[in-house]
Amino acid sequence: MSKPIVAIVGRQNVGKSTLLNRLAGKPIAIVVDLPGTTRDRIFAGVSWQGVEFTIVDTGGLEVRPRSPIARGVKGQVEVAIAEADVIIFLVDTRDGVVPSDLEIAEMLRSSSKPIVLVANKADNAKLETEAVEFYQLGLGEPFAISAYHGRGTAELLDKVISLLPTPSVVEAEAEIMKLAIVGRPNVGKSTLLNALLGEERAIVDEVPGTTHDAINTLLDFGGQSVILIDTAGIRRRGRWGVGVERYSVIRALRAIDEADVVLLVLDATELLTSQDEHIAGYIQQAAKGVVLVVNKWDLAVSKSVAECNRYIRSHLRFMSYASVVYISAKFGQGMDKVMPQACQVYQERLKRLPTAEVNSVVQQAVAAHNLPRKGSKQLKILYATQAEVNPPTFVFFVNDAKLIHFSYQHYLENKLRQSFGFAGTPFRLVFKTRGEL
């Protein structure tokens, strides 16, 4: 099931990125702390009161855009209104109501989406009282907050999650693998889809951004039912343009959230850009299985597989479990490796281990490495068990979960992988305090 999407819309310089960072908080910092991601980040996972959603920053809206980029940003706001489950309309308390706010308010009033009007930069009680001016926008009571200082953001999150759609109960479809094809524009995603299907299912064009929606296609691969999802290329905010490419981000995020396994398509002529790392970070954050597909291998005449593997591994250290396949979707080179690899990753995600075997490996790991400690208090792992599949989730009952250090968590993950595999898929480690022995 895909996560609900909350879009932040508003004119320039009202603090949208600051609010996104404030609502996302620290839990995602390690996941997205990659070269280029701070500058380019436009979305993040948020968890509040047990409710998870994706928050999207849409870029500043100009009232009368003159440049192609500015027109593209305006188009992205329109898409956000259509695609998001809840809209946060952000205005600036210090500036008061300005013409751009009135234009956006008019756009929002014509939509059927829940709107939360948020007056930012209310850094003190006096500014908070001035937020009443925004009642004239006709969107209800404004929430007065300070994204920079965190003032009022807890109440805002409470309001947002109260408006999110209630998740429907969906029966597990263990026999159908959902496989999303994602990547930057013009890396050959639609060509890959057509090569997998053996037919022209998706329009292929040399112009970046041809695909403007997620396309679902059912495929039978050796008895395994697969839903293939092709998506628009994920493009950095500063490069959004006009037309179909403005649709790329929100729908691609939904495709990743809905998938079991993701084919992250890379371009062999560029190999790995900061935006590729950004997309990989989101896949990791969503805990989806992944196969790195290096396309256009026919054009990489001066590169060897070994050199490329080393380069990819050095830049995607957080995704060391991912396999890499080299293909030319246009000429069919290496295509026989893609689906078998994706199906193998899917089966790894469904693997369930007996508790006794998990505990045996964990106790061996504990005996072989010094346990973390803080002052006189040392970590004790009482027992561990696999609680879920797809993604594989392990629960560790410990004396004090606060003693878990990231490096030790990584150590335990490596030990589990060495013993049980789980190739191509991240898994979640959950630590729960169970009292002192």
N, C-alpha and C positions, 0 to 999 in steps of 0.2 A: 504494500500500500504506500502511495506517495505521501510525503509530508505536506501539510498545508503550506501555502506560500503567503507571506505578508510582505507587501511592497510599500516602500517609503517613497512618496512623491512630494514634490515641492519645487520652488524656484531655487536658483543658485544661492549659496552662502547662507542657508538657513540651518545648517548643521546636520544634514542627512547622514553623511559618513560618520560623524561623531556619534550620532544616535545608533547607527548600525553597530559600531564598535562597542558602545555601552551595553546594548541589549545582548550582543553575542557573548561578551564577558571573556574570562580567561580560559575556560575549558577548550576552546578551539585554537588557542594561540599556538600550541605546539604543532598542530596539524597543518596550519596554513602559514607558518613562519618559514617561508621558502623565498628564494631570490625572486624579486619582482612582485610578490603577492600583495605586499602592503600597498604598493602604489596602485595595483590593478584590481584589488579585491572589491567585488560588488555584491557578494552574497555570503551568508554564513548560517550555520546551524545554531538554533537557540533551543534551550530546554528550560522550561519554567513550570514549577508545580507538577512535574511529571509529564508535561505536554511538550512535544517536540514539533518545531516548525522551521521553515527556511525563511530567512529575511533577505530581501533584495533591495539594493539601493539603485534607483533608476536614473540618476543624473539630474542636473539642474535644468529646469524648463525655462526657455526664453519665450516671451509673449509673441514676438514677431521674429522668428529665426531667419537669419540671412544666409548662413553657411550650410553646406550639406550635413556637417556633423551636428549643428544645432537643430536642423530639421529632423535628423535621426534621433536625437535625444527626445524631442517632442513626440516622435512616433513611439519611442520606447515607453513613455509615460502612458500613452494610449493603450499599448499592449499590456502594461502592468495593470491598468484598470480592468481590462478584459480578462486577464489570466489569473490574477491573485484572488485569494479567498477573503482577505481583509486588506484594506488600504489604510495606511497611516499617512494623513495629509499634514505635513510639517510646515509651520509658519514661524515667523520671527517676532517675538514679543516686543523687542526693542524697536523694530521698524513699523510695527502696526500693520494694518491692512493696506496692501499695495495692489496695483492693477493685475499683476501676475497671479496673486492669490485669488482674485475674483474670477479670472479665467479658468484656473484649475478647479475652483469650487464649482463652476458651471459644468465642467466636464464630469466631475464626480457626481453631481446631483442627478445626472442623466443615467448613471449606472445603477445596477441593482446590487452592488457589493456593499458590505458593511464598511462604514467610514469612521475612523477615529481621528478627530481634529486635535492636533497637538501643537500647542504654543511653546516653542523652544526658547531658550536663553532667559527664562524666568529665574534668574539667579538669586533673587531675594523676594521677600514678601510684597514689596511695593510693585515690582515688575509682575508678580503673580496676579495681583489685582487688575493690572492693565490688560490681562488676557481676555477680559470680558468683551473687549472691542471686536473679537473675532466671531461673536454671536451673529454679526451681520452677514457672515458667509452662508448662513442657512444650513449648517451641518451639525447643529446641536451644540452641546456644551464643550468648550475647549479644555483639554487637559494641559495645565500649566506645568512645564518641566524644565529642568536644566540637564541636557544630555551630557554636557561637559562635567558637571559636578555630581550627576546621578540623582538629582533632586526630582522626585515624583515618578521615576522610571519603574519602580516596583508596582505602583498603582496602574501605570500604563500597561505593563505586562499582564496584570490581572484582567484588565479590560479586553486586551487583545485576545487572550485565550478563551474568554467567555464568548467571543464572537466566532471563533473557529468552528468549522463544521464538525459534527460528531462523527468519529470514525465508524464506518459500517463494519459489521462482522462479516468477514470473507472466509469461505472455506479454503483450506490449503489446496493448492494445485501442484502437488508434488511431482506430477508427471509432465508438467509443462514448464520448460525453462524460459525465462524472459531474458533476452539478450539485447542490450542496447549498443548501438554503434555511435560513438561520440568522438569529438576532436575539434580542432580549429577549422575554420572555413577552408575549403579547397585542398584538403589532404587526401581526398578520394573516398569519402565515406559512402556516397551513393554508388560509386563504381564498385566498391567492395560488396555492397548489398546486392547489386545486380549479378556480380560474379558468384556469390553464394547461392543465389536463386536460379541462376542460369537464364535469366530473362530480364527485360527492361522494366523492372518494377518501379524504379525511381528515375526521375529526369536527371540526366548527367550533363553538366555544362562546365566549361572552363572558367566561368565567372564565379568568384567566391560567393557563397551564400545562396545558391540556387534552391536548396531545400528550405522551405519555410514552415514546415510543420513536422511533427513526429509521425512517422509512417509505420504502422504495425502490419507485419506479414507473417502468416503461419507457415512453418517449414517442418517437414518430417525428415530427420536426419538419423538414419539407421534405427528407426523405431522410437527415437526420442523426439517428442513434440517440442518445437521451439517457436517462440514468438520473437521475431526480429524487429527491432525498433530502430529506424534510421532517424537522425535528428539534424537540425540545422547546426552549423558550426558555432562553437562557443567563441565569441569575439570579445576582445577587451573593450571596456566601456569607452575609452577615448577614441576607438576606431569604429564605433557603431555608425552606420550610415543610413541612407534612406532605403525604402523598399523592403524586400523580404528579409534582409539580414538583421533587421531590428528585432525580429521574433526569436532570435537564436537562444538567448540565455535562459529565460524562464522555462520554455518547453524542454530544453535539453536537461535542465536540472530535474524536471519531473521525470524524464525518461530514465535518468540515473537512479532516482529514488525508487522507481517502479521495477527496475531490473534486478535479476539475480546475479548476472555476470555482465561486465561491460567490456567491449572491445574499444580500447583507447587507440585511435589511429594516429600515427605519427608520419611525418613526411621525411623520407630518407634524404632529401636534398637539404633539409634544415635540421633534421634529426630531433632536436629537443629545444624548445623555446621556453621562456618563463611562463607563457600561457599554457603550454603542455603540462608543466609542473603544477600550475594552478588547478587545472582540470583533474590531474592525478590526485591532488590534495583533497578535492571534493569527493572523489570516488572513495578514497581512504576514509574520509570522515563519515561517509554514508555506509561504510563497512560492506562494500560490494566486491564480488569476485572480479578479477581483471585479467585480461590478456593484452599485452602491448603489441600492437600490430604496426610494424614499420612498412609503410606502403611506398610505392614508386622505387622499389629496390633496383629496377632496371636502369634508373638514372644515377645511381650511386656507384659509378664505375671505379672511383678511387678509394673506396672504403671497404674494409673487411668486416665480417661478422664479429670477429673477436674485438676489433677496435670499437665498433659500435656498442657492443655489449658493455665494455668497460666504461664507455662514456655515459651510457644510459644508467648503469648501476651507480656511478659516481654522483649523478644528479638526482636520482630517485632512490636515495638510501632508505627512505621510509617505506618503500614498496619493493624491498629485496625479494619478496616471495613471488613476485609476478614473473611469468614466463614471457619471452619475447619471440615473435615469429616475424620473418622477413618475407614480404610478398610484393608482387606487382599485380594488383587487381586488374589492371588494364589488359595484361597479357596472360593472366592465369597462373603466373609463377608463384609457387608456394601456397596456393589456395587450398591444397589438400590437408594443410596443417591447422587451419584456423578453427574449423568446427570441432575436430577431435580435441583440440586443446581447450576450447570453451566448455565442451561437455565434461571433460575431466575436472575442470575447476568447479563446475556445478556439482558433480558427484562428491568432490572434497567438501563442499559446503554442507552437504547432507550427511556427512559422516558423523556418527554418534559413538562415543567411547564409553566402556564400562567404568564406573567410578573407581573400582579397584585398580584398573590400569592407569588411570589418571593420577591417583594418589601415589602409586608406585614410582612413577616418573617424577612427580613433584618432590617426594621425599628424597629421592636420589639427588635432585637438583639442590635441595636444602642442605644436604650433607656435604656437597661439593663446593659450596660457596658461602662466604660469611653473610649472615643475615643482617639487614639494615638495623640500625639502632639510633635512638635519640636520647642522649644522656645515658642514664642507667637502664633505660627501657629498650628491650630488643624485640624485634618482630618474631612472632611465632605463627606458623601456618598449621592450623589444626587439621583441616582436610580440604580437598578440592573436588569438584564435580563438574561435569559438562551439563549445563542447564538447558541449552537450546542449540538448534542447528539453523543454518541459513540466516545470519552468519553463525558459525560456531561460537558459543558463549560459555566461558568457564567461570565458575564462582568459587572464590577462595574464602574460606572462613578463617579469620585471623584474630589475634588478641587485640590489635589496634590498627585499623586501616590507615590511620594517619602516618604510620611508620613506613608505608610503601613508597619507595622512591621510583621515579620513572626508569632509571637504569636497571633496577632490580626487576621491575615489571617486564622490561625488554629481555632480560636474562631468562625469566620464566617462559616467556613466549618462544624464545629460541629453543629451549629444552623441549617444549611440547612439539615444536615443528620437527626437531631432529628425530623424535620418537614416532610421531604420528603423521607427518607430512603436512596436510592442509595446503598443498601447493596452489598458488594463484588466488588465495583468499585471505583477507585479514580476519582476525577473530577478536572477540571482546573478552577482556579479563575484568571481572568484577570482584572487588574486595569488600567483605562485610565483617564488621567487628562482632566477635562472638564471646567477649568477656575474657578475663584473665584465667589461666590455668592455676 
